[in-house]
Amino acid sequence: MAKPPKTGGRTAPTQAASTTPSLLASFFSCPLPLYLSAAFLRVVFLLYGLWQDANSPVKYTDIDYLVFTDASRFVSRGQSPYERETYRYTPILAWLLLPTAHVTGNPLLDVALFSSGKVLFAAADLLAGWLLERVLAKSMDAAAARKFAAIWLLNPMVATISTRGSSEGLLGVLVMALLSTVVAKRVTLAGVLLGFSVHFKIYPFIYAPAIVWWMDRERMSGPKASTKKPQAATSLVSQALAFVTPTRLQLAITSLATFLSLNLAMFAVYGPPFLHQTYLHHITRIDHRHNFSPYNTQLYLASASASSALPGAATTTDTPSIRIESIAFLPQLLLSCVLIPLAMAKKDLPAAMLAQTFAFVAFNKVCTSQYLLWYMVLLPLYLPRSSFLQNPRLGITALVLWVAAQGLWLQQGYGLEFLGRSVFVPGLWAASLGFFGVNCWILGVIISDVGRRG
């Protein structure tokens, strides 16, 4: 009589262990499950946000979204978006959100129209993830590319920020499209995207030095030209002339032409308020609310000084002529626009762009949760060969410290912004320094990783 097959012992664990990888492999074997899951995640957050806005005194919708939609309402009436106080963005954003200003009288339809901007931003998340997957697929198989793209697509933080009404998903699309075209050596399109990106939001200008440095003659001229030995440069002039290649000129001309054309068109329509609110305002910006930056306390004091300088207020003569908010960008730009591109761009352009963005955000005088998305969209491009994955203990430590430092700051920020407690020193200041220190350490690991590849 045949014995029944054994089901105990080691057989069941082996079957269970083999089932889990197969489920994971099947999930990433084709794009549909990943993108449907990412879309479903955002739908859930959108619906939850509607419920919270209707039932809780603490609103889900970000204040920035109210600023965007108010500006669109002004535009729909034929007025300037800058009639809305604190609107500091290109008019294009207000134009994109014009459906939110339409009122039908039907409550459900009006809610849907008002939320259409959030849907746009959530859809931009998905498009940015698709572009990210395409860039990853150039160096790995499609399933592995989707696994790393899932770090962005299935990230609850990314989904939350977009569905609350932050426009950073649109920036993710522009940055990933820019990188994709640069890697594909489509120089004219890359120049147009770079110019448009900088017009849409200033910070992508930091990528120009890295892209230009990466686009050397050997890389852009093809394998045949790269075998030729370059002539020895005999002077600074000859070195400068050797640096100026046709592709670099093409990128510079197309990006500058796109940027200037858009700005001239907007200035022609909206005048000086466009120039001041979109660009010049950021030089003397003193926003201190929900600001992770170590400059936070100083900006708070500066805002108090600015208030005391209003007409009729008492003035003092010991006010410094150079204010911290006007020069804080100097170390930030030195690191993100000069040192990191020179050290990293030719070795690994995507990792260099990640390091640039990480440094720009960490050293920025204003750092909010939305800004973290600027580098999170580039993170999956660096991770496959990173120390954080090769050494899981290091990766887990970095993640825990990064989250804990934010949690500590948010705990102090809640006491200040919701409970009205004076927690500036030492609480909020120490938390800001702690988060800054963690970011600097992570940035150091990223730079070291790329340096070892040289």
C-alpha positions as CSV (number, residue, x, y, z in Angstrom):
1,M,0.0,0.0,0.0
2,A,1.5,3.4,-1.0
3,K,2.3,5.8,1.7
4,P,0.6,9.2,1.5
5,P,3.0,12.1,0.7
6,K,4.5,13.8,3.7
7,T,3.1,17.2,4.5
8,G,5.0,17.9,7.7
9,G,8.6,18.5,8.4
10,R,10.4,20.8,6.0
11,T,8.1,20.4,3.0
12,A,5.5,23.1,4.0
13,P,8.0,25.8,4.8
14,T,9.8,25.1,1.5
15,Q,6.6,25.5,-0.4
16,A,5.6,28.7,1.4
17,A,9.1,30.1,0.8
18,S,8.8,29.3,-2.9
19,T,5.3,30.8,-3.2
20,T,6.3,34.3,-1.9
21,P,9.0,35.0,-4.4
22,S,6.8,33.7,-7.2
23,L,4.0,36.1,-6.2
24,L,6.5,39.0,-6.0
25,A,8.0,38.0,-9.3
26,S,4.6,37.8,-11.0
27,F,3.7,41.3,-9.6
28,F,6.6,42.9,-11.3
29,S,6.6,40.6,-14.4
30,C,4.4,43.1,-16.2
31,P,3.6,46.7,-15.6
32,L,-0.2,46.5,-15.1
33,P,-0.2,45.3,-11.4
34,L,2.3,47.9,-10.3
35,Y,0.6,50.9,-11.9
36,L,-2.9,49.8,-10.9
37,S,-1.7,49.4,-7.3
38,A,-0.1,52.9,-7.5
39,A,-3.2,54.4,-8.9
40,F,-5.4,52.6,-6.3
41,L,-3.2,53.9,-3.5
42,R,-3.8,57.5,-4.7
43,V,-7.5,57.0,-5.1
44,V,-7.7,55.8,-1.5
45,F,-5.8,58.9,-0.3
46,L,-8.0,61.2,-2.4
47,L,-11.2,59.8,-1.0
48,Y,-9.9,59.8,2.5
49,G,-8.8,63.4,2.0
50,L,-12.4,64.4,1.1
51,W,-13.7,62.7,4.2
52,Q,-11.1,64.4,6.5
53,D,-11.7,67.8,5.0
54,A,-15.4,67.4,5.6
55,N,-15.2,66.0,9.2
56,S,-12.0,67.2,10.8
57,P,-10.8,70.6,12.0
58,V,-7.3,69.5,10.8
59,K,-7.6,69.6,7.0
60,Y,-6.1,67.1,4.6
61,T,-5.8,69.5,1.8
62,D,-2.5,71.4,1.8
63,I,-2.6,75.2,2.1
64,D,-0.6,75.4,-1.1
65,Y,-3.5,73.9,-3.0
66,L,-5.8,76.6,-1.8
67,V,-3.3,79.1,-3.0
68,F,-3.1,77.5,-6.5
69,T,-6.9,77.2,-6.8
70,D,-7.4,80.8,-5.6
71,A,-4.9,82.0,-8.3
72,S,-6.8,80.0,-10.9
73,R,-10.0,81.6,-9.8
74,F,-8.5,85.0,-10.5
75,V,-7.3,83.9,-13.9
76,S,-10.7,82.6,-14.8
77,R,-12.0,86.1,-14.2
78,G,-9.4,87.6,-16.5
79,Q,-7.2,88.9,-13.6
80,S,-3.6,88.1,-12.6
81,P,-2.9,85.0,-10.5
82,Y,-0.7,87.3,-8.4
83,E,-3.8,89.0,-7.1
84,R,-3.7,86.0,-4.7
85,E,-1.3,86.8,-1.9
86,T,1.6,84.3,-1.5
87,Y,1.2,82.9,-5.1
88,R,4.9,82.5,-6.0
89,Y,4.7,80.3,-9.1
90,T,4.5,80.5,-12.9
91,P,1.1,81.4,-14.3
92,I,1.2,78.1,-16.2
93,L,0.4,76.3,-12.9
94,A,-2.7,78.5,-12.4
95,W,-3.8,77.8,-16.0
96,L,-3.4,74.1,-15.6
97,L,-5.8,74.2,-12.6
98,L,-8.5,76.3,-14.3
99,P,-11.1,73.5,-14.0
100,T,-10.9,73.9,-10.2
101,A,-12.4,77.4,-10.6
102,H,-15.5,76.2,-12.5
103,V,-18.7,76.0,-10.4
104,T,-21.8,74.2,-11.6
105,G,-24.1,74.3,-8.6
106,N,-24.1,70.5,-8.3
107,P,-22.3,69.7,-5.0
108,L,-20.7,66.4,-6.1
109,L,-19.6,67.8,-9.5
110,D,-18.2,70.9,-7.8
111,V,-16.2,68.8,-5.4
112,A,-14.9,66.7,-8.3
113,L,-13.9,69.8,-10.2
114,F,-12.2,71.3,-7.2
115,S,-10.2,68.1,-6.7
116,S,-9.2,67.8,-10.4
117,G,-5.9,69.4,-9.6
118,K,-5.1,66.8,-7.1
119,V,-6.0,64.1,-9.7
120,L,-3.6,65.9,-12.1
121,F,-0.8,65.8,-9.5
122,A,-1.4,62.1,-8.7
123,A,-1.4,61.2,-12.4
124,A,1.9,63.1,-12.7
125,D,3.3,60.8,-10.0
126,L,2.5,57.8,-12.2
127,L,4.0,59.4,-15.3
128,A,7.2,60.2,-13.3
129,G,7.3,56.6,-12.2
130,W,7.0,55.3,-15.8
131,L,9.8,57.6,-16.9
132,L,11.9,56.4,-14.0
133,E,11.3,52.8,-15.0
134,R,12.4,53.6,-18.5
135,V,15.7,55.1,-17.3
136,L,16.3,52.1,-15.0
137,A,15.5,49.6,-17.8
138,K,18.6,50.9,-19.7
139,S,20.8,49.2,-17.1
140,M,18.7,46.2,-15.8
141,D,15.9,43.9,-16.9
142,A,12.3,45.2,-16.9
143,A,11.2,43.4,-13.8
144,A,14.1,44.7,-11.7
145,A,13.4,48.2,-13.1
146,R,9.8,48.1,-11.9
147,K,11.0,46.9,-8.4
148,F,13.1,50.0,-8.0
149,A,10.5,52.3,-9.6
150,A,8.0,51.0,-7.0
151,I,10.1,52.9,-4.4
152,W,8.5,56.0,-5.9
153,L,5.2,54.6,-7.2
154,L,4.1,52.8,-4.0
155,N,5.6,55.2,-1.6
156,P,2.8,56.5,0.8
157,M,4.7,59.7,1.4
158,V,4.8,60.5,-2.3
159,A,1.1,59.6,-2.7
160,T,0.0,61.7,0.3
161,I,1.9,64.8,-0.7
162,S,0.4,64.8,-4.2
163,T,-3.1,64.0,-3.1
164,R,-3.0,66.8,-0.6
165,G,-2.5,69.2,-3.5
166,S,1.2,69.7,-3.8
167,S,2.5,70.1,-7.4
168,E,5.8,68.4,-6.9
169,G,4.7,65.4,-9.0
170,L,4.8,67.7,-12.0
171,L,8.4,68.5,-11.2
172,G,9.1,64.8,-11.0
173,V,7.8,64.4,-14.5
174,L,10.0,67.2,-15.8
175,V,13.1,66.1,-14.1
176,M,12.8,62.5,-15.2
177,A,11.9,63.5,-18.7
178,L,15.0,65.8,-18.7
179,L,17.3,63.0,-17.5
180,S,15.8,60.5,-20.0
181,T,16.4,62.8,-22.9
182,V,20.0,63.6,-21.8
183,V,20.9,59.9,-21.5
184,A,19.3,59.3,-24.9
185,K,21.5,62.2,-26.2
186,R,18.4,64.1,-27.6
187,V,20.1,67.4,-26.9
188,T,17.5,69.9,-28.4
189,L,14.6,68.3,-26.5
190,A,16.8,68.2,-23.3
191,G,17.5,71.9,-23.7
192,V,13.8,72.7,-24.1
193,L,12.9,70.6,-21.0
194,L,15.6,72.2,-19.0
195,G,14.5,75.7,-19.9
196,F,10.8,74.9,-19.2
197,S,11.7,73.1,-15.9
198,V,13.6,76.1,-14.6
199,H,10.7,78.4,-15.6
200,F,8.2,76.2,-13.9
201,K,10.3,75.9,-10.7
202,I,13.7,77.5,-10.2
203,Y,15.6,74.7,-8.6
204,P,16.2,72.4,-11.7
205,F,18.8,75.0,-12.9
206,I,21.3,73.1,-10.6
207,Y,21.3,70.2,-13.1
208,A,22.7,72.4,-15.9
209,P,26.4,72.2,-14.7
210,A,26.2,68.4,-14.2
211,I,24.6,67.8,-17.6
212,V,27.1,70.1,-19.4
213,W,30.1,68.5,-17.6
214,W,28.7,65.0,-18.5
215,M,28.3,66.0,-22.2
216,D,32.0,65.9,-23.1
217,R,33.2,65.5,-26.6
218,E,34.1,61.8,-26.3
219,R,30.7,60.8,-24.8
220,M,28.6,62.8,-27.3
221,S,30.6,62.2,-30.5
222,G,30.3,58.4,-30.5
223,P,32.7,55.5,-30.2
224,K,34.8,56.3,-33.3
225,A,35.6,59.9,-32.1
226,S,36.4,58.7,-28.6
227,T,39.3,56.6,-29.9
228,K,41.1,59.8,-31.1
229,K,43.7,61.2,-28.7
230,P,42.8,64.7,-27.7
231,Q,45.4,67.3,-28.5
232,A,47.3,68.7,-25.5
233,A,46.0,72.0,-24.3
234,T,48.7,74.6,-24.2
235,S,46.8,77.5,-22.5
236,L,43.7,78.3,-20.6
237,V,42.2,79.7,-23.8
238,S,42.7,76.5,-25.7
239,Q,41.3,74.5,-22.8
240,A,38.2,76.8,-22.8
241,L,37.8,76.4,-26.5
242,A,38.1,72.6,-26.2
243,F,35.4,72.7,-23.5
244,V,32.9,74.5,-25.8
245,T,31.6,71.6,-27.9
246,P,28.6,71.8,-30.4
247,T,26.4,69.7,-28.2
248,R,27.1,71.9,-25.1
249,L,26.3,75.0,-27.2
250,Q,23.2,73.4,-28.5
251,L,22.0,72.6,-25.0
252,A,22.8,76.1,-23.7
253,I,21.1,77.9,-26.6
254,T,17.9,75.9,-26.6
255,S,17.5,75.9,-22.8
256,L,18.2,79.7,-22.5
257,A,15.9,80.4,-25.5
258,T,13.1,78.4,-23.9
259,F,13.5,80.0,-20.5
260,L,13.7,83.6,-21.8
261,S,10.8,83.1,-24.2
262,L,8.5,81.8,-21.5
263,N,9.6,84.6,-19.1
264,L,9.2,87.4,-21.7
265,A,5.7,86.1,-22.6
266,M,4.6,85.9,-18.9
267,F,6.1,89.4,-18.2
268,A,4.2,90.8,-21.2
269,V,1.0,89.5,-19.8
270,Y,1.4,90.0,-16.0
271,G,4.2,92.6,-15.7
272,P,6.6,93.1,-12.8
273,P,4.5,91.1,-10.3
274,F,5.4,88.0,-12.3
275,L,9.1,88.7,-12.1
276,H,9.1,89.6,-8.4
277,Q,6.8,86.8,-7.1
278,T,8.2,84.0,-9.3
279,Y,11.9,84.7,-8.9
280,L,13.1,87.7,-6.9
281,H,11.0,86.9,-3.9
282,H,13.1,83.8,-3.2
283,I,16.3,85.8,-2.6
284,T,14.8,87.5,0.5
285,R,12.3,84.8,1.4
286,I,11.9,84.4,5.2
287,D,9.3,81.6,5.4
288,H,9.7,79.9,8.8
289,R,6.5,77.9,9.2
290,H,6.9,74.1,8.9
291,N,10.6,74.6,7.9
292,F,13.0,71.8,8.7
293,S,16.0,74.0,7.9
294,P,18.6,74.9,10.6
295,Y,17.9,78.5,9.4
296,N,14.4,78.2,10.8
297,T,14.9,80.1,14.1
298,Q,17.0,82.8,12.4
299,L,14.3,83.3,9.7
300,Y,11.7,83.6,12.5
301,L,13.7,86.4,14.1
302,A,14.2,88.0,10.7
303,S,10.4,88.0,10.1
304,A,9.9,89.7,13.4
305,S,12.5,92.3,12.4
306,A,10.7,92.8,9.1
307,S,7.4,93.3,10.9
308,S,8.9,95.9,13.2
309,A,10.2,97.8,10.2
310,L,6.6,98.5,8.9
311,P,5.6,102.2,8.7
312,G,4.9,103.6,12.1
313,A,6.9,101.0,13.9
314,A,10.0,101.8,16.0
315,T,13.3,101.3,14.2
316,T,16.8,100.5,15.4
317,T,20.1,101.5,13.9
318,D,22.0,98.3,14.8
319,T,20.2,96.1,12.1
320,P,23.0,94.3,10.1
321,S,23.3,95.4,6.5
322,I,23.7,91.8,5.3
323,R,20.8,89.6,6.2
324,I,21.2,85.8,6.5
325,E,18.2,85.1,4.2
326,S,20.0,87.0,1.4
327,I,23.3,85.0,1.5
328,A,22.2,81.6,2.8
329,F,22.2,80.3,-0.8
330,L,25.9,80.7,-1.2
331,P,27.1,77.5,0.5
332,Q,24.1,75.7,-1.0
333,L,25.0,76.7,-4.6
334,L,28.7,76.1,-4.1
335,L,28.0,72.5,-3.1
336,S,25.1,71.7,-5.5
337,C,26.2,73.6,-8.6
338,V,30.0,73.4,-8.5
339,L,31.6,70.8,-6.3
340,I,29.2,67.9,-6.7
341,P,28.9,68.2,-10.5
342,L,32.7,68.4,-10.9
343,A,33.3,65.4,-8.7
344,M,30.4,63.1,-9.8
345,A,28.7,63.9,-13.1
346,K,31.1,62.1,-15.4
347,K,31.1,59.0,-13.2
348,D,27.3,58.7,-12.7
349,L,25.0,61.4,-13.9
350,P,21.8,60.2,-12.2
351,A,23.6,59.8,-8.9
352,A,25.2,63.2,-9.3
353,M,21.7,64.7,-9.9
354,L,20.5,63.0,-6.7
355,A,23.4,64.3,-4.7
356,Q,22.9,67.8,-6.1
357,T,19.2,67.8,-5.2
358,F,19.9,66.3,-1.8
359,A,22.5,69.0,-1.0
360,F,20.2,71.7,-2.4
361,V,17.3,70.7,-0.2
362,A,19.4,70.0,2.9
363,F,21.2,73.4,2.7
364,N,18.2,75.4,1.6
365,K,17.0,78.1,4.0
366,V,13.5,76.7,3.5
367,C,12.9,72.9,3.7
368,T,9.4,71.5,3.8
369,S,8.1,68.0,3.3
370,Q,7.2,68.7,-0.3
371,Y,10.9,69.4,-1.1
372,L,11.9,65.9,-0.1
373,L,10.1,64.6,-3.2
374,W,12.6,66.5,-5.3
375,Y,15.3,63.9,-4.6
376,M,13.1,60.9,-3.8
377,V,12.2,60.6,-7.5
378,L,15.9,60.2,-8.3
379,L,16.7,57.8,-5.4
380,P,15.8,54.6,-7.2
381,L,18.4,55.4,-9.9
382,Y,21.2,55.4,-7.3
383,L,20.1,52.6,-5.0
384,P,21.0,49.5,-7.1
385,R,24.7,49.9,-6.6
386,S,24.6,51.8,-3.3
387,S,26.1,51.0,0.0
388,F,22.7,51.2,1.5
389,L,21.6,48.0,-0.3
390,Q,25.0,46.2,-0.3
391,N,25.1,46.7,3.5
392,P,21.5,46.3,4.7
393,R,22.4,47.4,8.3
394,L,23.7,50.7,7.0
395,G,20.6,51.2,4.8
396,I,18.2,50.4,7.7
397,T,20.1,52.7,10.0
398,A,20.0,55.6,7.5
399,L,16.2,55.1,7.0
400,V,15.5,54.9,10.7
401,L,17.6,58.0,11.5
402,W,16.0,60.0,8.6
403,V,12.5,59.1,9.6
404,A,13.2,59.6,13.4
405,A,14.8,63.0,12.8
406,Q,11.7,64.2,10.9
407,G,9.5,62.7,13.6
408,L,11.4,64.6,16.3
409,W,11.1,67.9,14.3
410,L,7.3,67.3,13.7
411,Q,6.8,66.7,17.4
412,Q,8.4,70.1,18.2
413,G,6.7,71.7,15.2
414,Y,3.3,70.5,16.4
415,G,3.9,72.1,19.8
416,L,4.7,75.4,18.1
417,E,2.2,75.6,15.3
418,F,-0.8,73.8,16.8
419,L,-0.4,74.2,20.6
420,G,1.3,77.7,20.5
421,R,4.2,76.7,22.8
422,S,7.5,78.5,22.6
423,V,9.8,75.6,21.6
424,F,12.3,77.4,19.4
425,V,15.3,76.8,21.7
426,P,16.5,74.3,22.4
427,G,13.7,72.0,21.0
428,L,13.0,73.1,17.5
429,W,16.5,74.4,16.8
430,A,18.1,71.1,18.1
431,A,15.6,69.0,16.0
432,S,16.5,71.1,12.9
433,L,20.2,70.5,13.5
434,G,19.6,66.8,14.0
435,F,17.8,66.5,10.7
436,F,20.4,68.5,8.9
437,G,23.2,66.3,10.4
438,V,21.5,63.1,9.3
439,N,21.0,64.5,5.8
440,C,24.7,65.5,5.6
441,W,25.8,62.0,6.7
442,I,23.5,60.4,4.0
443,L,24.9,62.8,1.4
444,G,28.4,61.8,2.4
445,V,27.6,58.2,1.8
446,I,26.2,58.9,-1.7
447,I,29.2,60.9,-2.7
448,S,31.6,58.3,-1.3
449,D,29.8,55.5,-3.3
450,V,30.2,57.4,-6.6
451,G,33.8,58.3,-5.7
452,R,34.7,54.6,-5.4
453,R,33.5,53.9,-8.9
454,G,36.1,56.3,-10.4
